[in-house]
Amino acid sequence: MDYQVFTLPNGIRLLYKPYESTITHACIIINTGSRDEPEGKDGLAHFIEHLLFKRTEKRSTNQILNYLEAVGGDLNAYTTKEYTCIHASFLKQYLGRAFDLFEDLVFHSTFPEKEMDKEKSVILDEIASYQDQPEEAIQDDFEDMLFKGHALGRNILGTPASVEALKVDDIRSFISAGYNTEDIVIGVSGGYSFKELTKLFSRYFSEVPHHSGTLNRTPPVCHAGTNRVQKPIAQTHCVLGSGAYSFHDQNKTGLMLLNNILGGSGMSSLLNLTIREKYGIAYTIESNYTPFSDTGIFTIYFGTDAEKTEKALSLVHKQLKQLREGGVKGTVLDRAKKKFNGLIALGEDNRLSLIIAMAKSLVDYGRVDTLEEVFARVNRVSESGISDIANEIFDPAQLSTLLFEPGDEMEAN
């Protein structure tokens, strides 16, 4: 995975992945997300992400939205628990436009009150729409249950009340604390000489003042338990899981591999073969592992008819018990490694996702692993390592379960 890095005196880094194409993909990653919001300011990071597109010192909303679209480009953004990302795809010759726009949005947005009021309405609609999708809402509610009282458990969108209360001073304080230039990476995947690229990068970003804020992150305590919530829905939705490894933990790769075996992408996962194919209980059943900077979360999700819920739960726990007691052995583990390595390699075909992932890696680790280094880590995962991970992460005493069940909207513990 060949790449080059150039760092400006203000700390902003350029990550370049050479790729000969008429299309360039670029992103700007800011190491700040919803977990960094002050108490009571839920939804602030996501609100800022929306407002960055509304007005800057030199551009109106229409000028921002049309600047790349006018030349056939695409511009978008998203917020996670720990990052804010703006990304764009465009014809190769318009990289200067993208750099100009990135710099303007991140460092010169003005956050006018009129735009804030309009965007609050948009986000309130987004929250309402999200709540109409139980398969999505249950994931956030589970994180709130697992990380109870901690910023990592808060919904990225915030609540109607918290969003309504946000002020421009909240925005400026959050940016001052979290938008540290040394934690900002701009990634580019395209066909340029590194010399011309760094020259263009310096033109647009060298005048940004160096800034170091006071970002503080404290690791959460995970809470185990079971909660059933009655909702006006037709099907039961269930998430069970536990806290997991951070992206600095040596067991991260092993859990990623185990997650793929259990319920990851593809139709051959253990959960899909057992619960969907053998018993026909759930249309969708999957597992997911998300590492954060100081912790992680492992979950299994399924949706099924109410009368099949207990059977599905029993089968899931049976599968987890088999992994705890029997692990993953010999040729089965070898095949799983080959499949996982293949999926990783295939992921490189998505050039935009790849450059975003590489930029995040530079933020998190200060480097980007080659494919060969990634494959080597996967191949080093041992049978005993898988067994140890399964017994730690799938420990019944540590598992939490949240169910959305058909009925009136009320909560029963």
ABEGO torsion letter per residue (X at the ends): XBBBBBBBAAGBBBBBBBBBBABBBBBBBBBBBAAABBBGABGAAAAAAAAAAABBAABBAAAAAAAAAAAGBBBBBBBBAABBBBBBBBBAAAAAAAAAAAAAAAAABAGBAAAAAAAAAAAAAAAAAAAABAAAAAAAAAAAAAABGBAAABBAAEBAAAAAABBAAAAAAAAAAABBAAABBBBBBBBBBAAAAAAAAAAAAAABBBBBBBBBBBBBBBBBEBBBBBBBBABBBBBBEBBBBBAABAAAAAAAAAAAAAABBEAABAAAAAAAAAAGABABBBBBBBBBAABBBBBBBBBBBAAAAAAAAAAAAAAAAAAAAAEBBEAAAAAAAAAAAAAAAAAAABAAAAAAAAAAAAAAAGBBBBAAAAAAAAAABBAAAAAAAAAAAABAAABBBBBBBBEBBBBBX
